[in-house]
Amino acid sequence: MTGIYIHVPFCEKRCIYCNFYSTTRGKADREAYVQALIHEMELRRTTDCISSIYLGGGTPSQLDAEELAQVFEALHRLFAIDPNAEITFEANPDDIHPDKVRQLVALGVNRVSLGVQSFDDTRLQFLNRRHSAQQAHETVLQLAAAGIDNLSLDLIYGQPGQQLSDWEQEVETALALPVCHLSAYALTYEPATPLHRAWQRGEVQACDEELSLAMFQSLLRLTEAEGFEHYEISNFARPGRRSRHNSAYWQGVPYLGFGPGAHSFDGARRRRQNLPQLRAYQQTDFGHADVPHTIEVLSDAEHYDEVMMTRLRTAEGIDLACLSQDCGLDYSDYLLRTAIPFLQSGMLKICRGHLRFTRQGIFISDHIMAELIWA
Ligand code: SF4
């Protein structure tokens, strides 16, 4: 089984916190991108069964009807897609209208991940998002009414000036909607973003760490009360509604990434990254060359670090027998040795052969993982 990720590097405008690769260029660039994308898929096609497809970005919902039809025609022509494949489409609420919803359903999209981020208009404006809270509400209802019931919302907590009660209200608003998945992230100050510059100039104040932790704790409590399972550090799903595509990433399943900036993984040691350069991508001479990319073959230690960090993020944790098989006894011994202080302090536990975070440990997961890496 293999996943496909398609990076759509277009946004109508840039959000102040974002460091994902995207551009605000328009229609002509999108058309050239779609042609190059199809060429890349033709060049790198596989006969593997495709178990999930994820259109991310950027903003896939910026693609118009014709562009979307071309991308999906190529996907079905070139790949053996499992009839039960999960097909996820990332969208901004203000790009969604009845015609688009009808097209998504017709194209076989069965999961939509909406970049809501907040249900507070003042915060949305601060983040430079395009949509309003009302639009987010209406979009969810519209998609659900059209039969796309596998809906996920992205939310951001720890925003400047945000209080615990504000955040709890946001989560409650999200949970009152017909959604079955939430991805919630603490606001981060990524270098070279407008938010980072504003913070450096002292114009915004980062959320206090204790408050951010309290928000995360509330998130766990509120989602649990609504029957969501906390299946990955930042992800929550109703039973049976985990993201299959992202879960496959965390379990080391191979995936092919298409589009500028997209990553691919062969399921073993080889990683590929398409360079995040739209112009060079569009100008590839597909008769003679692949798109500009780099290849990285992971060393034993890098492979261990990656396996440890991706598996430990999940509720199931790391299967210790699989780890020693995959990375070797030296590495599984190393993990168990470095884990001892966290096992003793109740931050980690071993359960049916899996090493995983406890409820307390999850709150300091970054710190623990930093201690468990090899390098
Ligand atoms: S957060 Fe999403 S919509 Fe905003 S700039 Fe980044 S990729 Fe574009």
Residues whose N, C-alpha, C, O or C-beta is under 5 A from the ligand:
A	BS01	SF4	C11 K13 R14 C15 C18 F20 S22 G57 G58 T59
